[in-house]
Structures are given as structure tokens and as C-alpha cells.
Amino acid sequence: MVVAQLAEVFGMVGTGTWSTDGLSQKGAPVAWTRKMPELHLPWTLTFPEPDRFRAAVRYRNLDELTVAEFRGGRYAGRRIDDAEGRPARIGVLINLSGRLVCRYGDGEVAVGPP
């Protein structure tokens, strides 16, 4: 009851889950490519072959803030610079397992085991 009241007061109206369960091996990467920009920024994505890609995400919207928990397979991507006319964004990334490599300009940051 208290959580529902807080959600109403603070505008937590959008909650949901999404996954690639039930999609074909070819359909899962396509579906994630379409879903990711709804929760994050626009990206161009690639998926290693022959790995089967799976993804699941739980998310909640709080006004202009989206909090999402992603679990999934390997993929690579490049953010599409379409900032023109869009509000400023801040991203916080917490990597719970596996290896994550982020490249910004000429720099590279690796998180997780080698």
C-alpha cells in the first residue's frame, strides 16, 4: 500500500518487463535492437555469431528517469549521436558479472574479469 502511494506521488507510472524468450535465434537480436533505445540511448548493435543471444530487462520509469536491470548475452554497439534537440542525459552503469568494455573516443575502460 505504501509503495503504491509513493509510486503515485513520485510519478512511477511505467513499470515493465521484457525478454527475448520465445523469439527465434534471428529474431532476438532484432527485437533487442528495437527495445534498447526505448530504455536507453539509440545504438547500432552487433551480435557475435554463432552465439544465441538472449536478453531480459526489468524497468521502471520515474518522471524523466528510467531505472533498468538488464541480463543478457554478448553484443557490441556504438551509440548513435542524435543529441540534437534531445534533453541532456546521465547514465549510471553497474556491471554485476562478466566483462564489460566501454570505449569513449580514444579511451577504453574495462570492467570485470580479464
VENQUI-V700107 format. One record per residue. RES is the residue in three letters. PHI is phi in whole degrees, 0 to 359 (none if undefined). BURIAL is # if it has 16 or more other C-alpha atoms within 10 Angstrom, else .. Layout:
res:RES phi:PHI burial:BURIAL
res:RES phi:PHI burial:BURIAL
//
This chain:
res:MET phi:none burial:.
res:VAL phi:295 burial:.
res:VAL phi:299 burial:.
res:ALA phi:298 burial:.
res:GLN phi:293 burial:.
res:LEU phi:297 burial:.
res:ALA phi:300 burial:.
res:GLU phi:293 burial:.
res:VAL phi:293 burial:.
res:PHE phi:265 burial:.
res:GLY phi:78 burial:.
res:MET phi:283 burial:#
res:VAL phi:260 burial:.
res:GLY phi:257 burial:.
res:THR phi:234 burial:.
res:GLY phi:186 burial:.
res:THR phi:228 burial:.
res:TRP phi:207 burial:.
res:SER phi:206 burial:#
res:THR phi:269 burial:#
res:ASP phi:306 burial:.
res:GLY phi:88 burial:.
res:LEU phi:269 burial:.
res:SER phi:290 burial:.
res:GLN phi:300 burial:.
res:LYS phi:279 burial:.
res:GLY phi:283 burial:.
res:ALA phi:298 burial:#
res:PRO phi:297 burial:#
res:VAL phi:296 burial:#
res:ALA phi:296 burial:.
res:TRP phi:293 burial:#
res:THR phi:299 burial:#
res:ARG phi:279 burial:.
res:LYS phi:283 burial:.
res:MET phi:306 burial:#
res:PRO phi:295 burial:.
res:GLU phi:290 burial:.
res:LEU phi:255 burial:#
res:HIS phi:220 burial:.
res:LEU phi:263 burial:.
res:PRO phi:294 burial:#
res:TRP phi:223 burial:#
res:THR phi:260 burial:.
res:LEU phi:240 burial:.
res:THR phi:230 burial:.
res:PHE phi:230 burial:.
res:PRO phi:293 burial:.
res:GLU phi:262 burial:.
res:PRO phi:265 burial:.
res:ASP phi:305 burial:.
res:ARG phi:275 burial:.
res:PHE phi:270 burial:#
res:ARG phi:229 burial:#
res:ALA phi:212 burial:#
res:ALA phi:214 burial:.
res:VAL phi:218 burial:#
res:ARG phi:245 burial:.
res:TYR phi:213 burial:.
res:ARG phi:215 burial:#
res:ASN phi:258 burial:#
res:LEU phi:230 burial:.
res:ASP phi:52 burial:.
res:GLU phi:271 burial:.
res:LEU phi:259 burial:.
res:THR phi:243 burial:#
res:VAL phi:250 burial:.
res:ALA phi:224 burial:#
res:GLU phi:246 burial:.
res:PHE phi:250 burial:#
res:ARG phi:228 burial:.
res:GLY phi:183 burial:.
res:GLY phi:275 burial:.
res:ARG phi:280 burial:#
res:TYR phi:201 burial:.
res:ALA phi:232 burial:.
res:GLY phi:196 burial:.
res:ARG phi:226 burial:.
res:ARG phi:290 burial:.
res:ILE phi:274 burial:.
res:ASP phi:277 burial:.
res:ASP phi:234 burial:.
res:ALA phi:292 burial:.
res:GLU phi:301 burial:.
res:GLY phi:82 burial:.
res:ARG phi:261 burial:.
res:PRO phi:293 burial:.
res:ALA phi:299 burial:.
res:ARG phi:229 burial:.
res:ILE phi:236 burial:.
res:GLY phi:240 burial:.
res:VAL phi:237 burial:.
res:LEU phi:241 burial:.
res:ILE phi:239 burial:.
res:ASN phi:264 burial:.
res:LEU phi:270 burial:.
res:SER phi:198 burial:.
res:GLY phi:79 burial:.
res:ARG phi:251 burial:.
res:LEU phi:232 burial:#
res:VAL phi:241 burial:.
res:CYS phi:244 burial:.
res:ARG phi:245 burial:.
res:TYR phi:234 burial:.
res:GLY phi:62 burial:.
res:ASP phi:268 burial:.
res:GLY phi:265 burial:.
res:GLU phi:221 burial:.
res:VAL phi:236 burial:.
res:ALA phi:248 burial:.
res:VAL phi:236 burial:.
res:GLY phi:109 burial:.
res:PRO phi:292 burial:.
res:PRO phi:294 burial:.
//
